[in-house]
Amino acid sequence: MAKALEFISPDATVQDAATLMGELDVGALPVGSADDLVGILTDRDILFRVVAEGGDNTRVRVRDVMSSALFSCRDTDTLATAMDIMGAYHVRRLPVLDEGGVVVGWLTLSDISRRMLLDTDTIREALSELSASGQDV
């Protein structure tokens, strides 16, 4: 999971959010703060709720288009539990909360995929062989 998070204010414009997403090279931003998560804004939210509807991204506020139904996991949950939550609710990202309900991380399908690939013996062996041979990947 990513532990360094950038939050966006619900009062920010969609343009500000899209700019920040581009700078961070991410497809979603948590909205609010670590101790007051109020939603998640995704690139799909922007696409379908602003662009497709002809909205003005300099006027539309994040709070007006963010997804406010929040699904999360705890920092003590297993990866399998987090994946079950993602699958059950069809989400690609999960805020990770500590026991006090404060956001301490962000888990994405990309994080999980990368981890599973690197934990696969076949992939690890292939990467090791490439490194040993001096070939660029």
Secondary structure as UniProt FT lines:
FT   TURN            10..11
FT   HELIX           14..24
FT   STRAND          28..33
FT   TURN            34..35
FT   STRAND          36..42
FT   HELIX           43..46
FT   HELIX           47..51
FT   TURN            52..54
FT   TURN            57..59
FT   HELIX           62..65
FT   STRAND          73..74
FT   TURN            75..76
FT   HELIX           79..89
FT   STRAND          93..97
FT   TURN            99..100
FT   STRAND          103..108
FT   HELIX           109..119
FT   HELIX           121..133
//
